[in-house]
């Protein structure tokens, strides 16, 4: 199996083998992310194809430090965009929508990209990093599983041998810490 640097070099050389190597190395990882968010095999395939397409268009000029994180983030964003589009008219249903709604209590949606909003997004990222760094390893993992991977409360509870109520409490407390930290940083919620 090729190293990430070699695969990225293939993208920079505009060698289509990069897509095959990415699929071999990170296809299952990306499809797992999409499957958790979408729960629809046809949509998962389309999102992975979109991930490859966006990766192809992003490299060059972008040279990712970690290809796995890079393609994982693209997959997640493509999958979430698909959920937003699918549920634009009929709101509700599904863990992804629930997780997005929960997190928007703390971090409002920022669809436009003015200079002011970009600066605020940087503050939000820094505050989020600081809040997560201050959590116990377990609470950080619970938060990431819910809001990055969009796992259900039930699945998280099983994975951590907790009750669903305990998971909800942990998530509520972390969201509260995040909201407080964002307000202190001057982010309008």
C-alpha positions in Angstrom: 0.0 0.0 0.0 1.3 3.5 -0.9 2.2 6.1 1.6 0.1 9.2 1.8 2.9 11.4 0.5 3.2 9.2 -2.6 -0.6 9.4 -3.2 -0.6 13.1 -2.8 2.3 13.3 -5.3 0.1 11.3 -7.8 -2.6 14.0 -7.4 -0.1 16.7 -8.1 1.1 14.8 -11.1 -2.5 14.6 -12.3 -2.2 10.8 -12.3 -5.6 9.1 -12.1 -4.0 6.3 -10.1 -4.3 8.7 -7.1 -8.0 8.1 -7.1 -7.5 4.3 -7.1 -4.9 4.5 -4.3 -7.2 6.7 -2.3 -10.0 4.3 -2.7 -7.9 1.3 -1.7 -6.4 3.0 1.3 -9.3 5.2 2.6 -12.4 4.1 0.8 -13.8 2.1 3.7 -13.0 4.8 6.1 -14.8 7.5 4.0 -17.8 5.2 3.3 -18.2 4.5 7.0 -18.3 8.2 7.7 -20.9 8.8 4.9 -22.9 5.7 6.0 -23.2 6.9 9.6 -24.5 10.3 8.4 -26.7 9.2 5.5 -27.8 5.6 6.3 -28.4 5.1 2.5 -26.0 2.9 0.5 -26.7 4.7 -2.8 -26.1 8.1 -1.2 -22.9 6.7 0.4 -21.5 5.7 -3.0 -22.4 9.1 -4.5 -20.8 10.9 -1.6 -17.6 8.9 -1.9 -17.5 9.7 -5.6 -18.0 13.4 -4.8 -15.1 13.1 -2.2 -12.8 11.7 -4.9 -13.9 14.5 -7.3 -13.3 17.2 -4.7 -10.0 15.7 -3.7 -8.9 15.8 -7.3 -9.9 19.4 -7.6 -8.3 20.5 -4.4 -4.9 18.9 -5.0 -3.1 20.9 -6.3 -2.9 23.6 -5.0 -3.7 22.3 -1.5 -1.2 19.7 -0.1 -2.7 18.0 2.9 -0.5 17.0 5.8 -2.7 14.0 6.5 -4.6 12.5 3.6 -6.9 10.4 5.8 -8.1 13.5 7.7 -8.4 15.5 4.4 -10.6 12.9 2.6 -12.5 12.2 5.8 -13.4 15.9 6.2 -14.4 16.2 2.6 -16.6 13.1 3.0 -18.2 14.4 6.1 -18.9 17.8 4.5 -20.3 16.3 1.4 -22.5 14.0 3.4 -23.8 16.8 5.7 -24.5 19.0 2.7 -26.5 16.1 1.2 -28.5 15.8 4.5 -29.2 19.6 4.5 -30.4 19.4 0.9 -32.5 16.4 1.5 -34.1 17.8 4.6 -34.4 21.4 3.4 -38.2 21.0 3.0 -39.0 18.3 5.4 -37.1 19.1 8.6 -36.5 16.3 11.1 -35.7 12.6 11.3 -32.3 11.0 11.5 -29.3 11.3 13.9 -27.5 13.7 11.6 -30.2 16.4 11.7 -30.6 15.9 15.4 -26.9 16.3 16.0 -26.7 19.4 13.8 -29.7 20.9 15.6 -28.1 20.2 19.0 -24.8 21.8 18.1 -26.5 24.8 16.5 -27.6 25.8 20.1 -23.9 26.6 20.6 -22.5 27.3 17.1 -24.9 28.9 14.7 -24.8 28.1 11.0 -22.5 30.4 9.0 -23.3 30.0 5.4 -21.9 33.3 4.0 -18.2 34.0 4.1 -17.5 37.6 4.7 -14.2 38.6 6.2 -15.9 39.2 9.5 -17.5 35.7 9.5 -14.2 34.0 8.5 -12.5 35.7 11.5 -15.3 34.6 13.7 -15.0 31.0 12.4 -11.3 31.1 13.4 -12.3 32.1 16.9 -14.9 29.4 17.0 -12.3 26.8 16.0 -9.9 28.0 18.6 -12.5 28.0 21.4 -13.7 24.5 20.3 -10.2 23.2 20.4 -9.6 24.7 23.9 -12.9 23.3 25.2 -12.2 19.8 23.8 -8.6 19.9 25.2 -10.1 20.6 28.6 -12.4 17.6 28.6 -11.6 14.1 29.8 -10.7 11.7 27.1 -14.0 9.9 27.4 -16.1 13.1 27.2 -14.1 14.3 24.2 -14.7 11.0 22.4 -18.4 11.1 23.2 -18.6 14.7 21.8 -16.6 13.7 18.6 -18.7 10.6 18.1 -21.9 12.6 18.3 -21.0 15.8 16.5 -18.3 14.6 14.0 -19.4 11.1 13.2 -23.2 11.8 14.0 -23.5 8.6 16.0 -26.8 8.1 17.8 -27.1 8.5 21.6 -27.9 4.8 21.8 -24.8 3.8 19.9 -22.6 6.0 22.0 -24.1 4.7 25.2 -23.4 1.1 24.2 -19.9 2.0 23.1 -19.0 3.6 26.5 -21.1 1.3 28.7 -23.3 4.2 29.8 -26.9 4.9 30.0 -28.4 7.1 27.3 -29.3 9.6 30.0 -25.7 9.9 31.0 -24.6 10.4 27.4 -27.2 13.2 27.0 -26.0 14.8 30.3 -22.3 14.7 29.1 -23.3 16.2 25.8 -25.4 18.9 27.4 -22.7 19.9 29.8 -20.1 20.1 27.0 -22.4 22.2 24.8 -23.0 24.5 27.8 -19.2 24.8 28.3 -18.8 25.5 24.6 -21.6 28.1 24.6 -20.1 29.9 27.6 -16.6 29.9 26.1 -17.9 31.2 22.8 -19.9 34.0 24.5 -16.7 35.0 26.5 -14.8 35.1 23.2 -17.4 37.5 21.8 -19.1 35.1 19.4 -22.8 35.9 18.9 -24.9 32.8 19.3 
